[in-house]
Amino acid sequence: MIRRVAVVVLATLATAMPCAGAARPRARSLSPRLSMARDLGPAPSDAPATVLVSLALRDKASLARFLEEVQDPASPRYRRFLTPSRFVARHAPTLRQEHAVVAYLEAHGLHVAYRAPNRLLVGAEGTVAATQEAFGVRLHDLVVGDEVRRAALEEPTLPAELADYVVGVLGVGDATDMKPHLTASAPLGDACCAFGPPELKRFYDAATSFDGRGQTIAVVGLYAWNPADLAVFDRRFGLPPLPAGSIQVCTGSSSRAPGCLYSAGSTEISLDVQYAHATAPRARIINYMAASASLADFAVLYNTVVAGGGRRAARSARGSAGWVVTTSWGTCEDTVPPAWLRTYDNILANATAIGQSWVAASGDYGSRDCGDRPSVDFPASSPHVVAVGGTSAVCDDPATCAGYGYETGWSQSGGGSSRFFARPAFQRGCGVPAGTRRLVPDVALIADPLPGIFYRHGGAWFVGGGTSAAAPQWAGFLALLNQRDGGRGLGHPGPRLYAACGSGVYHDIVGGGNGDYDATPGWDAVTGLGSVSV
């Protein structure tokens, strides 16, 4: 009997071991958190499993040079963005490479359920047994923190000829999900002196003749907004209704996916759409929703905004070049597998190359996004994203808020140094410290939930805050700027943002801190360059 069990165990392990000539993809696919997990044992072999294979961009060195030049006002290539088709021709994985990945997955019993127009992602589904055999792994159920997750015990492998152009096999080593950055929402009650759109406009001296007409702001995250809430918000603050073409797009395989429904979790999108709309009231707003908060579903979400595809592809892909995109969802950078970070980086590089401008909340955990050490939030840490931190704001007269009083750095504003991403060329001067790592945030806006900002959700008024209150407003500002500049698309506005330091464009925040860092003159790791002074 003992010998029989030993033979079975050895046979099981043999099917999970890489075959001759196997190699690891370019980056690690397992989260560092898995090393501290408690093993509950093997996953049932007939249980469902999904994976997302990430393919590498071609000629990344040339793409990196192009991205620097297209963002440089002194370059002849300035804002001469690539069309989506030109990007695919120059930098996407080849058709042959994508077909080889598809053929390999299908040969191992997996059904290919997702392919992207830019060929960066191939999604497949099947059983645990098929997944183990395809990638030479053992899938176990693991206790990670207070959650049970299914993950591989070893890094996945592929035949060497495939591994050479595969970034990673994603979904077999995750230990975290995306989270919203909305803080301390509470019913209106007796709240005094919270900000609404009129107070914010007066506080930041944001009177302008531009209204976002002809621009598109994409809100990226989870859940649907309730049109009734938005209608009441608009009437209360004298805003026009959303313009034609403002829709909600589910990027999951089913329109009934949990992440695409209106629910109690829709609080974040309620805040996001209302303040993007209040800042650029004539801009079209499209809500792109992931099927769930998983890293895999968010990768498909991001890539759909950039390259199209998925449900309602004809409507969701049209005109995406030059859009402003805002997200208030993120997660601790240190918990994300390197293959995921590289995958997202490739998608966001594609976004910048076609003229999209991405804005992300920097997080609401101060300088320690991961809890026990200085760390930052992703995607705010990406060099292809404008990271928006938070301030605590006081009006000149709390009763009327007729104008700017002062701001300090909000104690929970996410900020610090990335451990993964290199310092972008534009992040220099203005007190930026020496170093080689990407610094967060770039800019800031009011985020403190005291006194907070008004928003409408579920048929009631609430007061809340968080850097998720700041990011959609910055997206609105960029939409106004793009309208002023002719609407061609801004791409990453980083060089313009940093070149404007000291010009009166910002309120330089010089008080307050977020734990490990203080707000100081010039750039700082609490408020970046400061808040806007339009």
PLY file of the C-alpha trace (Angstrom):
ply
format ascii 1.0
element vertex 534
property float x
property float y
property float z
element edge 533
property int vertex1
property int vertex2
end_header
0.00 0.00 0.00
2.83 2.39 0.89
4.53 1.67 -2.41
1.29 2.30 -4.29
0.80 5.70 -2.63
4.40 6.63 -3.39
3.92 5.78 -7.07
0.76 7.93 -7.24
2.51 10.89 -5.56
5.51 10.65 -7.87
3.25 10.46 -10.92
1.33 13.55 -9.76
4.51 15.50 -9.23
5.83 14.42 -12.61
2.86 15.98 -14.38
3.53 19.27 -12.56
7.22 19.42 -13.39
8.43 21.39 -16.41
9.28 19.29 -19.43
12.69 19.28 -21.07
13.45 22.59 -22.71
11.04 24.48 -20.44
11.92 27.96 -19.22
10.43 30.64 -17.04
8.84 33.69 -18.65
10.54 37.07 -18.39
9.21 38.02 -14.93
8.08 36.29 -11.75
4.36 35.53 -11.67
3.98 34.73 -7.96
3.25 37.37 -5.32
5.88 37.82 -2.59
3.05 37.37 -0.05
2.70 33.70 -0.98
5.96 32.88 0.78
4.18 33.54 4.08
1.01 31.57 3.21
-0.32 28.51 5.06
-0.87 25.53 2.75
-4.29 23.86 2.92
-3.39 21.25 0.32
-3.89 20.58 -3.39
-6.78 22.15 -5.26
-9.33 19.69 -6.72
-8.09 18.66 -10.14
-11.49 19.18 -11.78
-12.06 22.64 -10.28
-12.22 25.57 -12.73
-9.14 27.72 -13.30
-8.38 30.79 -15.38
-5.08 32.26 -16.54
-3.96 35.34 -18.45
-0.79 35.04 -20.51
0.98 38.37 -20.97
3.07 38.90 -24.10
6.02 41.28 -24.34
6.12 44.46 -26.38
8.50 44.60 -29.31
11.34 47.10 -29.55
10.81 48.57 -26.08
13.98 50.66 -26.33
12.61 52.47 -29.38
9.23 52.87 -27.65
10.88 54.36 -24.57
12.70 56.93 -26.72
9.48 57.78 -28.53
7.60 58.29 -25.26
10.26 60.70 -24.00
10.21 62.68 -27.23
6.43 62.79 -27.63
6.18 64.28 -24.12
9.01 66.79 -24.60
7.83 70.27 -25.70
11.29 70.88 -27.22
11.09 67.80 -29.45
9.80 67.88 -33.07
7.81 64.76 -32.12
5.98 66.59 -29.31
2.37 65.34 -29.12
2.63 63.57 -32.48
1.09 60.41 -31.05
0.81 57.05 -32.73
-2.52 55.82 -34.00
-3.63 52.55 -32.35
-2.96 50.64 -35.57
0.52 52.16 -35.92
1.31 51.20 -32.33
0.29 47.61 -33.03
2.39 47.51 -36.20
5.49 48.80 -34.43
5.35 47.47 -30.90
2.67 44.80 -30.35
3.59 41.13 -30.18
3.47 39.57 -33.63
0.55 37.52 -34.89
2.85 34.52 -35.02
3.72 34.93 -31.34
0.09 35.30 -30.31
-0.97 32.30 -32.41
1.78 30.17 -30.87
0.54 30.98 -27.36
-3.06 30.25 -28.35
-2.08 26.93 -29.94
-0.10 25.90 -26.85
-2.99 26.66 -24.50
-5.50 24.82 -26.66
-3.17 21.82 -27.03
-3.18 21.51 -23.25
-6.94 21.47 -22.91
-7.52 25.15 -22.12
-10.20 27.20 -23.85
-9.01 30.61 -25.09
-11.67 33.08 -23.93
-9.97 36.46 -24.45
-7.71 37.94 -27.10
-6.85 41.63 -27.31
-6.57 43.86 -30.39
-3.04 44.85 -29.32
-2.16 41.18 -28.69
-0.73 41.89 -25.25
-3.03 39.47 -23.41
-4.41 35.99 -24.04
-6.94 34.72 -21.50
-7.82 31.04 -21.08
-9.99 28.90 -18.85
-10.08 25.23 -18.02
-9.50 22.92 -15.08
-6.87 22.90 -12.36
-5.43 19.71 -13.88
-5.06 21.26 -17.34
-3.49 24.41 -15.89
-0.98 22.41 -13.85
0.00 20.34 -16.88
0.32 23.37 -19.17
2.58 25.39 -16.87
4.38 22.78 -14.77
2.92 23.95 -11.47
1.02 22.57 -8.49
-2.06 24.61 -7.58
-2.88 24.59 -3.87
-5.35 26.39 -1.64
-3.41 28.77 0.59
-4.29 31.00 3.52
-2.86 34.45 2.79
-3.58 36.90 5.60
-7.25 36.32 6.35
-8.14 35.06 2.85
-8.03 31.69 1.13
-6.51 31.88 -2.35
-5.65 29.31 -4.99
-2.10 29.70 -6.22
0.89 27.85 -7.62
3.67 26.62 -5.36
6.35 27.28 -8.00
6.89 29.70 -10.85
5.14 28.63 -14.07
7.17 27.49 -17.05
6.64 27.31 -20.80
8.60 25.86 -23.71
11.69 28.02 -24.12
10.63 29.36 -27.52
7.40 30.73 -25.95
8.93 31.89 -22.68
11.26 34.17 -24.62
8.39 36.55 -25.48
6.00 35.93 -22.58
6.10 38.39 -19.68
4.33 36.06 -17.28
1.52 33.60 -16.64
-0.89 35.64 -14.60
-3.61 34.52 -12.23
-1.70 31.56 -10.78
0.15 33.54 -8.11
-2.02 36.45 -6.96
-2.37 37.40 -3.29
-4.13 40.76 -3.52
-7.00 42.56 -5.28
-7.63 46.15 -6.28
-9.26 48.37 -3.63
-11.06 51.74 -3.75
-9.48 54.85 -2.20
-12.60 56.39 -0.70
-12.26 57.28 2.97
-14.71 57.75 5.84
-18.00 58.23 4.01
-20.84 59.20 6.33
-24.45 60.36 5.96
-24.81 64.10 5.70
-26.29 64.60 9.17
-25.14 67.84 10.79
-21.95 68.09 8.72
-20.64 71.63 8.56
-18.51 73.25 5.96
-18.04 70.32 3.58
-17.15 71.19 0.00
-19.46 70.91 -2.99
-18.68 71.89 -6.59
-19.29 75.63 -5.99
-16.98 75.75 -2.96
-14.26 73.82 -4.78
-14.50 76.15 -7.77
-14.12 79.23 -5.57
-11.44 77.66 -3.38
-9.22 76.74 -6.32
-10.14 79.84 -8.34
-11.23 77.47 -11.11
-13.41 79.86 -13.11
-12.77 79.19 -16.79
-14.52 79.51 -20.14
-13.70 75.88 -20.93
-16.19 73.19 -19.99
-14.78 69.95 -21.45
-16.94 70.04 -24.57
-15.75 67.46 -27.10
-13.58 65.65 -24.54
-13.93 62.14 -23.08
-13.14 61.11 -19.52
-13.04 57.37 -18.87
-13.59 56.29 -15.27
-11.92 52.93 -14.60
-12.91 50.66 -11.73
-15.83 48.59 -10.50
-19.61 48.90 -10.36
-22.22 50.98 -12.12
-23.45 54.43 -11.19
-27.13 55.12 -10.54
-28.44 57.70 -13.05
-30.99 58.90 -10.48
-28.22 59.85 -8.02
-26.36 61.77 -10.73
-29.53 63.58 -11.80
-30.20 64.81 -8.24
-26.55 65.86 -7.86
-26.71 67.82 -11.13
-29.93 69.60 -10.18
-28.61 70.49 -6.73
-25.48 72.12 -8.11
-26.85 73.53 -11.36
-24.92 71.18 -13.64
-26.04 70.06 -17.10
-26.86 66.38 -17.66
-24.11 64.17 -19.04
-23.70 64.67 -22.79
-24.70 62.07 -25.36
-22.34 59.11 -25.52
-21.84 58.91 -21.74
-22.28 55.18 -21.19
-21.30 52.35 -18.86
-19.24 49.50 -20.35
-18.75 46.08 -18.78
-15.42 44.51 -19.72
-16.30 41.11 -18.26
-17.47 38.18 -20.34
-21.00 38.74 -19.03
-22.91 41.96 -18.50
-24.16 40.42 -15.23
-20.67 40.09 -13.78
-20.68 41.31 -10.13
-18.29 44.16 -10.90
-20.62 45.56 -13.58
-23.74 45.96 -11.41
-25.04 48.77 -9.25
-24.62 47.76 -5.61
-23.55 48.96 -2.19
-20.02 48.95 -3.60
-20.98 51.64 -6.12
-20.07 54.40 -3.64
-16.73 54.97 -5.37
-18.15 55.38 -8.85
-20.85 57.71 -7.49
-18.14 60.03 -6.18
-15.93 59.67 -9.26
-18.54 60.42 -11.91
-20.07 63.30 -9.97
-16.78 65.16 -9.49
-15.34 64.44 -12.94
-18.62 65.81 -14.29
-18.62 68.83 -11.97
-15.09 69.77 -13.06
-15.64 69.30 -16.82
-19.44 69.44 -17.15
-19.65 69.09 -20.95
-17.17 66.20 -21.23
-18.52 62.79 -22.14
-17.94 60.29 -19.30
-17.65 56.54 -19.89
-17.60 54.18 -16.92
-15.46 51.11 -17.67
-16.15 48.30 -15.20
-14.08 45.20 -14.43
-15.84 41.88 -13.83
-14.25 41.73 -10.37
-11.50 43.33 -8.29
-8.93 40.69 -9.31
-5.68 41.75 -10.93
-6.58 39.71 -14.02
-9.94 41.39 -14.51
-8.35 44.81 -13.99
-5.70 44.02 -16.61
-8.46 43.20 -19.12
-10.24 46.38 -17.99
-7.18 48.58 -18.56
-6.41 46.99 -21.90
-9.98 47.43 -23.11
-9.82 51.17 -22.37
-6.54 51.41 -24.28
-7.00 48.99 -27.16
-10.72 48.23 -27.32
-12.20 44.78 -27.61
-14.47 42.96 -25.21
-18.18 43.62 -24.85
-19.59 46.57 -26.83
-16.24 46.82 -28.61
-17.51 49.01 -31.43
-18.58 51.68 -28.97
-15.89 51.31 -26.33
-12.89 51.38 -28.68
-13.95 54.25 -30.92
-12.00 57.41 -30.29
-10.00 56.21 -27.28
-6.85 57.98 -28.47
-6.53 61.26 -26.59
-8.90 60.36 -23.77
-8.32 61.29 -20.14
-8.63 58.24 -17.89
-9.04 58.29 -14.11
-8.96 55.47 -11.58
-9.53 55.53 -7.84
-8.68 51.84 -7.40
-5.24 50.51 -6.51
-3.24 48.18 -4.31
0.06 47.98 -2.46
2.80 47.83 -5.09
4.97 45.41 -3.10
2.30 42.68 -3.11
1.85 42.65 -6.90
3.90 40.04 -8.79
6.56 41.61 -11.05
4.96 40.02 -14.12
1.75 41.90 -13.32
3.58 45.21 -12.90
5.35 44.74 -16.24
2.08 43.79 -17.90
0.29 46.87 -16.63
3.33 48.97 -17.57
3.11 47.70 -21.16
-0.61 48.56 -21.35
-0.05 52.04 -19.91
2.89 52.65 -22.28
0.46 51.85 -25.11
-1.97 54.37 -23.59
0.60 57.16 -23.50
1.79 56.40 -27.03
-1.71 56.98 -28.45
-2.21 60.20 -26.47
-4.24 59.01 -23.49
-3.65 60.70 -20.11
-4.05 58.47 -17.05
-4.67 59.80 -13.53
-4.65 57.65 -10.37
-5.34 58.22 -6.68
-2.10 57.79 -4.70
-3.76 55.85 -1.85
-5.14 56.55 1.59
-2.59 54.83 3.85
0.02 57.55 4.11
3.63 56.67 3.42
3.11 52.98 4.29
0.68 51.64 1.74
1.75 48.08 2.55
1.37 48.59 6.29
4.77 47.89 7.83
7.32 49.86 5.81
7.58 52.87 3.49
5.76 51.82 0.31
3.52 53.15 -2.44
0.27 52.29 -4.20
-0.08 50.96 -7.73
-1.06 52.14 -10.38
-0.13 55.58 -9.00
3.48 54.36 -8.92
3.54 53.80 -12.69
5.68 56.34 -14.57
2.91 56.47 -17.20
0.34 57.79 -14.71
-0.23 61.16 -13.00
-0.32 60.26 -9.28
-2.69 62.45 -7.24
-2.15 62.86 -3.51
-4.33 64.59 -0.94
-4.52 67.76 1.15
-6.46 69.07 4.12
-8.13 72.32 3.06
-9.44 75.33 5.01
-11.45 78.10 3.32
-10.75 81.77 3.87
-14.19 81.94 5.53
-15.60 78.52 6.55
-19.17 79.87 6.42
-19.04 81.05 2.79
-15.79 79.65 1.34
-15.40 82.68 -0.90
-11.81 81.83 -1.74
-8.60 80.02 -0.92
-7.50 79.85 2.69
-4.69 77.35 3.06
-3.88 73.65 2.69
-1.66 71.19 4.50
-0.61 67.72 3.47
-3.29 65.18 4.42
-1.99 62.67 6.96
-3.19 59.71 4.86
-2.00 60.93 1.46
-0.12 58.11 -0.28
3.45 58.95 -1.20
7.03 57.74 -1.34
9.32 55.85 -3.68
8.53 52.91 -5.94
10.57 49.75 -5.47
9.87 48.60 -9.02
9.59 51.50 -11.48
12.47 53.68 -12.65
12.39 57.47 -12.33
10.82 59.05 -15.45
12.92 61.70 -17.19
10.42 64.49 -16.45
10.56 63.97 -12.68
13.38 66.35 -11.86
13.98 69.87 -10.58
11.56 71.65 -8.23
13.11 70.06 -5.14
12.86 66.48 -6.44
15.52 64.53 -4.51
18.29 62.67 -6.30
17.59 59.02 -7.06
16.62 56.49 -9.69
13.15 55.35 -8.54
9.74 56.73 -9.48
8.40 59.13 -6.82
4.77 59.53 -5.75
2.66 61.71 -5.92
2.94 64.24 -8.74
0.18 66.64 -7.65
-2.57 66.85 -5.01
-6.03 68.17 -4.19
-8.42 68.19 -1.24
-8.88 64.65 0.15
-9.32 64.95 3.92
-12.80 63.62 4.87
-12.97 66.43 7.44
-14.69 68.53 6.32
-14.93 66.35 3.17
-16.98 66.74 0.01
-20.69 66.18 -0.72
-21.84 63.42 -3.05
-25.04 61.52 -3.75
-25.34 57.74 -3.44
-28.23 55.33 -3.03
-30.80 58.10 -2.80
-29.02 59.91 0.06
-26.37 62.59 0.57
-22.98 61.67 2.00
-19.76 63.42 2.98
-16.49 61.64 2.25
-12.91 62.03 1.15
-9.80 60.17 0.12
-7.43 60.60 -2.78
-10.27 59.15 -4.87
-11.98 62.53 -4.38
-8.91 64.26 -5.86
-8.14 62.06 -8.89
-11.39 62.57 -10.88
-11.13 66.34 -10.42
-7.59 66.32 -11.80
-8.93 64.27 -14.71
-11.45 67.06 -15.26
-8.69 69.68 -15.20
-6.73 67.75 -17.85
-9.86 67.47 -20.01
-10.22 71.26 -19.83
-6.56 71.68 -20.72
-6.92 69.33 -23.66
-9.97 71.29 -24.86
-7.98 74.53 -24.63
-5.12 72.97 -26.58
-7.35 71.83 -29.43
-8.33 68.35 -28.26
-5.52 66.34 -29.86
-4.73 64.54 -26.63
-2.16 65.38 -23.98
-0.50 62.01 -23.49
1.38 62.01 -20.21
1.45 65.67 -19.07
4.34 65.06 -16.66
6.90 67.31 -18.39
4.40 70.20 -18.49
3.41 69.65 -14.85
7.00 69.71 -13.58
8.04 72.58 -15.88
5.25 74.69 -14.31
6.76 74.45 -10.82
7.21 77.94 -9.35
5.02 79.59 -11.97
1.94 80.20 -9.85
0.07 77.24 -11.35
0.20 75.43 -8.00
-0.45 76.12 -4.36
2.84 74.89 -2.89
1.90 72.95 0.26
4.48 73.40 3.02
2.82 71.93 6.11
1.56 68.55 7.26
2.89 65.05 6.64
1.90 61.46 5.88
4.04 59.51 8.34
7.55 59.19 6.94
7.49 62.40 4.88
6.60 66.06 5.37
5.20 68.61 2.94
8.01 71.01 2.07
8.66 73.77 -0.51
8.73 72.40 -4.05
8.01 68.74 -4.69
7.41 66.48 -1.69
6.21 62.92 -1.09
2.93 64.08 0.48
1.46 66.56 -2.03
3.85 66.35 -5.00
4.08 69.72 -6.74
1.02 70.95 -4.84
-2.65 71.62 -5.57
-3.93 73.46 -8.60
-4.27 77.23 -8.69
-6.01 77.69 -12.01
0 1
1 2
2 3
3 4
4 5
5 6
6 7
7 8
8 9
9 10
10 11
11 12
12 13
13 14
14 15
15 16
16 17
17 18
18 19
19 20
20 21
21 22
22 23
23 24
24 25
25 26
26 27
27 28
28 29
29 30
30 31
31 32
32 33
33 34
34 35
35 36
36 37
37 38
38 39
39 40
40 41
41 42
42 43
43 44
44 45
45 46
46 47
47 48
48 49
49 50
50 51
51 52
52 53
53 54
54 55
55 56
56 57
57 58
58 59
59 60
60 61
61 62
62 63
63 64
64 65
65 66
66 67
67 68
68 69
69 70
70 71
71 72
72 73
73 74
74 75
75 76
76 77
77 78
78 79
79 80
80 81
81 82
82 83
83 84
84 85
85 86
86 87
87 88
88 89
89 90
90 91
91 92
92 93
93 94
94 95
95 96
96 97
97 98
98 99
99 100
100 101
101 102
102 103
103 104
104 105
105 106
106 107
107 108
108 109
109 110
110 111
111 112
112 113
113 114
114 115
115 116
116 117
117 118
118 119
119 120
120 121
121 122
122 123
123 124
124 125
125 126
126 127
127 128
128 129
129 130
130 131
131 132
132 133
133 134
134 135
135 136
136 137
137 138
138 139
139 140
140 141
141 142
142 143
143 144
144 145
145 146
146 147
147 148
148 149
149 150
150 151
151 152
152 153
153 154
154 155
155 156
156 157
157 158
158 159
159 160
160 161
161 162
162 163
163 164
164 165
165 166
166 167
167 168
168 169
169 170
170 171
171 172
172 173
173 174
174 175
175 176
176 177
177 178
178 179
179 180
180 181
181 182
182 183
183 184
184 185
185 186
186 187
187 188
188 189
189 190
190 191
191 192
192 193
193 194
194 195
195 196
196 197
197 198
198 199
199 200
200 201
201 202
202 203
203 204
204 205
205 206
206 207
207 208
208 209
209 210
210 211
211 212
212 213
213 214
214 215
215 216
216 217
217 218
218 219
219 220
220 221
221 222
222 223
223 224
224 225
225 226
226 227
227 228
228 229
229 230
230 231
231 232
232 233
233 234
234 235
235 236
236 237
237 238
238 239
239 240
240 241
241 242
242 243
243 244
244 245
245 246
246 247
247 248
248 249
249 250
250 251
251 252
252 253
253 254
254 255
255 256
256 257
257 258
258 259
259 260
260 261
261 262
262 263
263 264
264 265
265 266
266 267
267 268
268 269
269 270
270 271
271 272
272 273
273 274
274 275
275 276
276 277
277 278
278 279
279 280
280 281
281 282
282 283
283 284
284 285
285 286
286 287
287 288
288 289
289 290
290 291
291 292
292 293
293 294
294 295
295 296
296 297
297 298
298 299
299 300
300 301
301 302
302 303
303 304
304 305
305 306
306 307
307 308
308 309
309 310
310 311
311 312
312 313
313 314
314 315
315 316
316 317
317 318
318 319
319 320
320 321
321 322
322 323
323 324
324 325
325 326
326 327
327 328
328 329
329 330
330 331
331 332
332 333
333 334
334 335
335 336
336 337
337 338
338 339
339 340
340 341
341 342
342 343
343 344
344 345
345 346
346 347
347 348
348 349
349 350
350 351
351 352
352 353
353 354
354 355
355 356
356 357
357 358
358 359
359 360
360 361
361 362
362 363
363 364
364 365
365 366
366 367
367 368
368 369
369 370
370 371
371 372
372 373
373 374
374 375
375 376
376 377
377 378
378 379
379 380
380 381
381 382
382 383
383 384
384 385
385 386
386 387
387 388
388 389
389 390
390 391
391 392
392 393
393 394
394 395
395 396
396 397
397 398
398 399
399 400
400 401
401 402
402 403
403 404
404 405
405 406
406 407
407 408
408 409
409 410
410 411
411 412
412 413
413 414
414 415
415 416
416 417
417 418
418 419
419 420
420 421
421 422
422 423
423 424
424 425
425 426
426 427
427 428
428 429
429 430
430 431
431 432
432 433
433 434
434 435
435 436
436 437
437 438
438 439
439 440
440 441
441 442
442 443
443 444
444 445
445 446
446 447
447 448
448 449
449 450
450 451
451 452
452 453
453 454
454 455
455 456
456 457
457 458
458 459
459 460
460 461
461 462
462 463
463 464
464 465
465 466
466 467
467 468
468 469
469 470
470 471
471 472
472 473
473 474
474 475
475 476
476 477
477 478
478 479
479 480
480 481
481 482
482 483
483 484
484 485
485 486
486 487
487 488
488 489
489 490
490 491
491 492
492 493
493 494
494 495
495 496
496 497
497 498
498 499
499 500
500 501
501 502
502 503
503 504
504 505
505 506
506 507
507 508
508 509
509 510
510 511
511 512
512 513
513 514
514 515
515 516
516 517
517 518
518 519
519 520
520 521
521 522
522 523
523 524
524 525
525 526
526 527
527 528
528 529
529 530
530 531
531 532
532 533
